[in-house]
Amino acid sequence: MFKKAVDYILGKNKVEITGLNIDRLINGLVNSGIVLSDITRVSHRIVIVCVTDKMLKKLFVHLKPLWYNVVVLSRYSLINSLKILLTKRLGLLIGLVVTVSLVAAFNMFVWDIKISGNDTVKDEVVTQHLEDLGVKKGCLIGKINQKELAQKLNNQINEASLISIEIKGVTLIVNMKERVIKPDESKEELSDEIVSKYDCKITKIALLNGTSMAKVGDIVRQGDVLGAAYEEHYEGSQKVREYIRAEGEFWGKVWFTSTGYFAVDGVKYYRTGNNKTHFFWEMFIKNAKTKQPPYELYESKSEIVKINFLLPITIHKTKYYELKPKLISLSLEEAQENYGSMVLEDARQKVVKDAKVLNSYIKASEENGLIRIDAVIETETKVGTRLKKPA
């Protein structure tokens, strides 16, 4: 690869020389400082050699046209390519220059804005604040002071504790760290005991103060005391109970469930075999035009490919599969396949934020002429909480 690049820059010209005394000619050329490569003897009167652009000029000067016939078979060089562009393909060269100029001009502007680190603040809110500060898609990158913009944006968004701005290519990236707002517990007094928030099975205990009323493996009900607000010790032979606020954490297995009832008759959709694919692309601005689906009943699969090399281009591909409905009598397995994911999703919506999902399953059964589907998600999470003190 390196040799090809060197040959292209210096030039590699294949030349056919016809005449008498070829061996004497080659020796004379070499003695004159003309570098020859890839020497191929075709016959006693014909030889093919390769020379660089610089050596080609010397070769023509050294050879006498009355004694030798010289034909350039091929020219592989940067200079020759540029000459062809300037003479025979001037339009292509102009188009190339215009394209490079347009790409360079487009890369002077912001064409995409990405926001990361925001959980509570919506992207639209950040974008609106940026527009208020004069930064939006299509603005000049050179006019953006990243440090100053980050400070102004941080002052306008109360939920943000730290904001930084970086620009990569034509993309402006807002990196945000949100404030951690602690709940105000001063307005309500909580009990000193730790109780269970769920029906669960205790898996881990880390109690700092107080007395544990449960051990690992115990099944407890919601509201049961886990950490009592006292500690006991002996003074001599007498047991003394000292009241103290319980402090610590309890973890347990918690099962989040959902149940759905469905008729034994259902509709199943089959693919007819017909399908169509729609493409459309976006560059710089969002394309509002979207094609209507080609079928009334369909399944679709979409792909989005973003290309940020030179120009920001987004390619959308959607494949539509035509469906046909058919009335069927559902078996338990078919009902579980058709509706199980929906019931499981209902159960998943009940799972608390910090819970670790251990397992999930779906079970179908018949009940009163209907099909009952139960979905269970097994999790491990913190189960300790405190109740409000009575007023």
C-alpha positions as CSV (number, residue, x, y, z in Angstrom):
1,M,0.0,0.0,0.0
2,F,2.8,2.4,0.9
3,K,4.7,1.6,-2.3
4,K,1.5,2.3,-4.4
5,A,1.2,5.6,-2.7
6,V,4.8,6.5,-3.4
7,D,4.4,5.4,-7.1
8,Y,1.3,7.5,-7.4
9,I,3.0,10.7,-6.0
10,L,6.3,10.3,-7.9
11,G,4.7,8.7,-11.0
12,K,5.0,5.3,-12.5
13,N,5.0,5.4,-16.3
14,K,5.1,2.3,-18.4
15,V,7.2,2.9,-21.6
16,E,7.8,0.7,-24.6
17,I,11.1,1.3,-26.5
18,T,11.7,-0.2,-30.0
19,G,15.0,-0.2,-31.8
20,L,18.4,-2.0,-32.2
21,N,21.0,-2.7,-29.6
22,I,18.6,-2.7,-26.7
23,D,21.1,-4.0,-24.2
24,R,23.6,-1.2,-25.0
25,L,20.7,1.3,-24.7
26,I,19.7,0.2,-21.3
27,N,23.3,0.3,-20.0
28,G,23.6,3.8,-21.5
29,L,20.4,5.0,-19.8
30,V,21.6,3.6,-16.4
31,N,25.0,5.2,-16.8
32,S,23.3,8.5,-17.5
33,G,21.5,8.4,-14.1
34,I,18.1,7.4,-15.5
35,V,16.5,5.0,-13.0
36,L,14.6,2.1,-14.6
37,S,12.3,-0.4,-12.9
38,D,10.2,-3.5,-13.9
39,I,12.4,-4.0,-17.0
40,T,10.6,-6.6,-19.3
41,R,12.4,-7.8,-22.5
42,V,9.6,-8.5,-25.1
43,S,11.9,-9.3,-28.0
44,H,15.5,-8.5,-29.2
45,R,14.1,-5.2,-30.5
46,I,11.5,-4.3,-27.9
47,V,11.8,-3.6,-24.2
48,I,9.2,-2.3,-21.7
49,V,10.4,-0.3,-18.6
50,C,8.8,1.8,-15.9
51,V,10.1,5.3,-14.9
52,T,9.0,8.2,-12.7
53,D,7.7,11.5,-14.1
54,K,11.1,13.1,-13.5
55,M,13.0,10.2,-15.2
56,L,10.5,10.2,-18.1
57,K,11.7,13.7,-19.2
58,K,15.3,12.6,-19.1
59,L,14.5,9.5,-21.1
60,F,13.0,11.5,-23.9
61,V,16.0,13.8,-24.0
62,H,18.5,10.9,-24.1
63,L,16.7,8.8,-26.8
64,K,17.3,9.8,-30.4
65,P,14.0,9.6,-32.3
66,L,15.6,8.5,-35.5
67,W,17.1,5.4,-33.8
68,Y,14.4,4.5,-31.3
69,N,10.6,4.6,-31.3
70,V,9.1,5.4,-27.8
71,V,5.5,4.8,-26.8
72,V,4.0,5.6,-23.3
73,L,1.7,2.6,-22.6
74,S,0.3,3.9,-19.3
75,R,0.7,6.8,-16.9
76,Y,0.0,6.3,-13.2
77,S,0.8,9.6,-11.4
78,L,-0.7,12.4,-9.4
79,I,0.4,15.0,-11.9
80,N,-1.2,13.2,-14.8
81,S,-4.5,12.9,-12.9
82,L,-4.5,16.6,-12.2
83,K,-3.8,17.4,-15.9
84,I,-6.7,15.2,-16.9
85,L,-9.0,16.9,-14.5
86,L,-7.9,20.4,-15.7
87,T,-8.2,19.5,-19.4
88,K,-10.7,16.8,-20.0
89,R,-12.8,16.8,-16.8
90,L,-12.9,20.4,-15.8
91,G,-16.6,20.1,-14.9
92,L,-15.8,17.3,-12.4
93,L,-13.0,19.3,-10.9
94,I,-15.3,22.3,-10.5
95,G,-17.9,20.1,-8.9
96,L,-15.4,18.6,-6.5
97,V,-14.2,22.1,-5.5
98,V,-17.8,23.3,-5.0
99,T,-18.7,20.2,-3.0
100,V,-15.6,20.6,-0.7
101,S,-16.4,24.3,-0.3
102,L,-20.1,23.5,0.6
103,V,-19.0,20.8,3.1
104,A,-16.6,23.3,4.7
105,A,-19.3,25.9,4.9
106,F,-21.8,23.6,6.4
107,N,-19.3,22.5,9.0
108,M,-19.2,26.1,10.3
109,F,-22.8,25.7,11.6
110,V,-24.6,23.7,14.3
111,W,-26.9,21.2,12.7
112,D,-27.6,18.9,15.7
113,I,-28.1,19.3,19.4
114,K,-27.8,16.5,21.9
115,I,-28.6,16.6,25.6
116,S,-27.3,14.1,28.1
117,G,-27.6,13.6,31.9
118,N,-31.1,15.0,32.2
119,D,-33.6,12.8,34.0
120,T,-36.2,15.3,35.2
121,V,-35.6,18.2,32.8
122,K,-37.0,17.5,29.4
123,D,-35.0,18.0,26.2
124,E,-37.5,20.6,24.9
125,V,-37.0,22.8,28.0
126,V,-33.2,22.8,27.5
127,T,-33.6,23.5,23.8
128,Q,-35.9,26.4,24.5
129,H,-33.4,27.9,26.9
130,L,-30.7,27.5,24.3
131,E,-32.9,29.3,21.7
132,D,-33.5,32.1,24.2
133,L,-29.7,32.5,24.4
134,G,-29.5,32.6,20.6
135,V,-28.2,29.1,20.1
136,K,-30.2,26.8,17.8
137,K,-29.7,24.6,14.7
138,G,-28.1,26.7,11.9
139,C,-26.2,29.1,14.1
140,L,-22.5,29.7,13.6
141,I,-20.1,27.6,15.7
142,G,-17.5,30.3,15.8
143,K,-19.9,32.7,17.6
144,I,-20.5,30.2,20.5
145,N,-18.5,30.8,23.7
146,Q,-18.8,27.3,25.3
147,K,-17.9,28.3,28.8
148,E,-20.1,31.4,28.8
149,L,-23.0,29.5,27.3
150,A,-22.7,26.8,30.0
151,Q,-22.8,29.4,32.8
152,K,-25.8,31.2,31.4
153,L,-27.7,27.9,30.8
154,N,-26.8,26.8,34.3
155,N,-28.3,30.0,35.8
156,Q,-31.5,29.6,33.9
157,I,-32.2,25.9,34.7
158,N,-32.7,25.6,38.5
159,E,-32.7,21.8,38.4
160,A,-29.2,21.7,37.1
161,S,-26.2,21.8,39.4
162,L,-23.5,21.6,36.7
163,I,-23.6,22.1,32.9
164,S,-20.8,21.9,30.3
165,I,-20.9,22.5,26.6
166,E,-18.8,20.7,23.9
167,I,-18.9,20.8,20.2
168,K,-18.1,17.8,18.1
169,G,-18.2,18.3,14.3
170,V,-21.6,19.9,13.7
171,T,-23.1,18.6,16.9
172,L,-23.5,20.7,20.1
173,I,-23.6,18.5,23.2
174,V,-25.1,19.7,26.5
175,N,-23.8,17.6,29.4
176,M,-26.0,18.2,32.5
177,K,-25.8,17.1,36.1
178,E,-29.0,17.6,38.0
179,R,-29.4,18.6,41.6
180,V,-30.2,15.9,44.1
181,I,-33.2,17.3,46.0
182,K,-33.6,15.8,49.4
183,P,-37.1,15.4,50.7
184,D,-38.1,17.9,53.4
185,E,-38.8,15.8,56.4
186,S,-39.1,18.7,58.8
187,K,-42.8,19.1,58.0
188,E,-43.7,15.6,59.3
189,E,-42.3,13.5,62.1
190,L,-41.6,9.9,61.4
191,S,-41.6,7.0,63.8
192,D,-38.3,5.7,65.3
193,E,-39.2,2.1,64.2
194,I,-38.4,0.6,60.8
195,V,-41.3,-1.3,59.3
196,S,-41.7,-3.3,56.1
197,K,-43.0,-1.5,53.1
198,Y,-44.1,-4.7,51.3
199,D,-45.0,-8.3,51.9
200,C,-41.6,-9.9,51.3
201,K,-38.9,-12.4,52.2
202,I,-35.9,-10.8,54.0
203,T,-32.6,-11.3,52.2
204,K,-30.2,-8.9,53.8
205,I,-30.0,-6.9,57.0
206,A,-27.6,-4.0,57.9
207,L,-28.9,-2.6,61.2
208,L,-26.7,0.1,62.9
209,N,-29.0,1.0,65.9
210,G,-32.0,-0.7,67.4
211,T,-33.1,-4.3,67.6
212,S,-33.8,-6.5,64.5
213,M,-37.2,-8.2,64.8
214,A,-36.6,-10.3,61.6
215,K,-33.8,-12.5,60.3
216,V,-32.7,-13.4,56.8
217,G,-35.2,-15.9,55.3
218,D,-38.2,-14.6,57.3
219,I,-41.5,-13.9,55.5
220,V,-42.9,-10.6,56.7
221,R,-46.1,-8.7,56.0
222,Q,-46.5,-5.0,55.0
223,G,-46.3,-2.9,58.2
224,D,-44.5,-5.5,60.3
225,V,-41.7,-4.1,62.5
226,L,-38.3,-4.9,61.2
227,G,-36.1,-2.7,63.4
228,A,-37.5,-1.9,66.9
229,A,-36.6,1.4,68.5
230,Y,-34.7,0.0,71.5
231,E,-31.6,-1.9,72.5
232,E,-31.3,-4.3,75.4
233,H,-28.3,-5.0,77.6
234,Y,-27.5,-6.4,81.0
235,E,-26.5,-4.4,84.0
236,G,-25.4,-7.2,86.3
237,S,-28.1,-9.8,86.2
238,Q,-30.8,-7.3,85.2
239,K,-31.9,-6.8,81.6
240,V,-32.2,-3.1,80.8
241,R,-34.0,-1.8,77.7
242,E,-32.8,1.5,76.3
243,Y,-35.0,3.3,73.7
244,I,-33.1,4.5,70.7
245,R,-34.0,5.4,67.1
246,A,-33.5,2.4,64.8
247,E,-31.1,3.1,62.0
248,G,-30.2,0.7,59.2
249,E,-31.4,-1.0,56.0
250,F,-33.4,-4.1,55.2
251,W,-33.6,-5.8,51.8
252,G,-36.1,-8.4,50.7
253,K,-37.6,-10.3,47.8
254,V,-40.7,-8.6,46.6
255,W,-43.1,-9.9,44.0
256,F,-45.0,-7.5,41.8
257,T,-48.0,-9.1,40.1
258,S,-50.6,-8.3,37.6
259,T,-53.7,-10.3,36.4
260,G,-55.8,-10.1,33.3
261,Y,-58.9,-11.9,32.1
262,F,-59.6,-12.7,28.4
263,A,-62.2,-14.4,26.3
264,V,-61.5,-17.9,25.0
265,D,-62.3,-16.7,21.5
266,G,-59.7,-14.4,20.0
267,V,-58.3,-12.9,16.8
268,K,-54.9,-14.0,15.4
269,Y,-53.1,-12.0,12.8
270,Y,-51.2,-13.8,10.0
271,R,-48.7,-12.3,7.6
272,T,-50.0,-12.5,4.0
273,G,-46.5,-12.5,2.5
274,N,-46.9,-9.0,1.1
275,N,-44.5,-6.4,2.3
276,K,-43.2,-3.0,1.3
277,T,-40.3,-0.9,2.4
278,H,-40.4,2.9,2.7
279,F,-37.2,5.1,2.9
280,F,-36.7,8.7,3.6
281,W,-33.8,10.8,4.7
282,E,-33.2,14.0,6.7
283,M,-30.3,16.5,6.4
284,F,-29.9,19.6,8.6
285,I,-33.6,20.0,9.4
286,K,-36.3,17.5,10.4
287,N,-38.4,16.2,7.5
288,A,-42.0,16.5,8.3
289,K,-43.2,14.5,5.3
290,T,-43.9,10.8,6.1
291,K,-45.5,8.2,3.9
292,Q,-48.8,6.6,4.8
293,P,-48.6,2.9,5.6
294,P,-49.4,0.8,2.5
295,Y,-51.7,-1.6,4.4
296,E,-54.7,-1.2,6.8
297,L,-53.4,-4.0,9.1
298,Y,-49.7,-4.4,9.3
299,E,-46.6,-5.1,11.4
300,S,-43.6,-2.8,10.9
301,K,-39.9,-2.8,11.6
302,S,-38.0,0.5,11.6
303,E,-34.3,1.3,11.4
304,I,-32.6,4.6,11.8
305,V,-29.0,5.2,10.7
306,K,-27.2,8.5,11.5
307,I,-24.2,9.6,9.4
308,N,-22.3,12.5,10.8
309,F,-19.3,12.3,8.5
310,L,-19.0,15.6,6.6
311,L,-22.8,16.1,6.5
312,P,-25.4,15.2,9.2
313,I,-27.6,12.8,7.4
314,T,-30.3,10.6,9.0
315,I,-31.7,7.7,7.0
316,H,-35.1,6.1,8.0
317,K,-36.1,2.7,6.8
318,T,-39.5,1.1,7.7
319,K,-40.6,-2.3,6.4
320,Y,-44.3,-3.0,6.5
321,Y,-45.8,-6.6,6.5
322,E,-49.5,-7.0,5.6
323,L,-51.6,-8.8,8.2
324,K,-54.8,-10.7,7.8
325,P,-57.1,-11.4,10.9
326,K,-58.6,-14.8,11.6
327,L,-61.1,-15.7,14.4
328,I,-59.7,-18.6,16.5
329,S,-60.5,-20.5,19.7
330,L,-57.5,-19.7,22.0
331,S,-55.7,-22.4,23.9
332,L,-54.0,-21.5,27.1
333,E,-50.6,-21.4,25.3
334,E,-52.0,-19.2,22.5
335,A,-53.6,-16.8,25.1
336,Q,-50.3,-16.6,27.0
337,E,-48.4,-15.9,23.8
338,N,-50.9,-13.2,22.6
339,Y,-51.6,-11.4,25.9
340,G,-48.9,-12.5,28.3
341,S,-46.5,-9.7,27.4
342,M,-49.2,-7.1,27.9
343,V,-50.0,-8.4,31.4
344,L,-46.2,-8.7,32.2
345,E,-45.8,-5.1,31.2
346,D,-48.5,-4.1,33.6
347,A,-46.6,-5.9,36.4
348,R,-43.4,-4.3,35.3
349,Q,-44.9,-0.8,35.7
350,K,-45.4,-1.5,39.4
351,V,-41.7,-2.3,40.0
352,V,-40.1,0.4,42.1
353,K,-37.1,2.3,40.6
354,D,-34.2,0.8,42.6
355,A,-35.4,-2.8,42.6
356,K,-33.2,-5.5,41.1
357,V,-35.2,-7.9,38.9
358,L,-34.3,-11.5,39.7
359,N,-36.9,-13.4,37.7
360,S,-40.2,-13.1,35.8
361,Y,-42.9,-15.5,34.6
362,I,-46.4,-15.8,33.2
363,K,-49.0,-18.4,33.9
364,A,-52.3,-19.0,32.1
365,S,-55.4,-20.8,33.6
366,E,-59.1,-21.1,33.1
367,E,-61.5,-19.4,35.5
368,N,-65.3,-19.0,35.1
369,G,-65.3,-19.5,31.3
370,L,-62.4,-17.0,30.9
371,I,-58.7,-17.3,30.5
372,R,-56.8,-15.8,33.4
373,I,-53.2,-14.7,32.9
374,D,-51.0,-14.0,35.9
375,A,-47.7,-12.2,35.5
376,V,-45.1,-12.1,38.4
377,I,-41.9,-10.2,38.6
378,E,-39.5,-11.3,41.4
379,T,-37.3,-8.5,42.6
380,E,-34.9,-7.6,45.4
381,T,-35.1,-4.1,46.9
382,K,-35.0,-2.1,50.1
383,V,-38.1,-2.8,52.1
384,G,-37.6,-0.8,55.2
385,T,-39.6,2.4,55.8
386,R,-40.9,4.6,58.6
387,L,-44.5,5.5,59.4
388,K,-45.7,8.9,60.4
389,K,-46.1,9.6,64.0
390,P,-49.7,10.1,65.0
391,A,-50.6,13.8,65.5
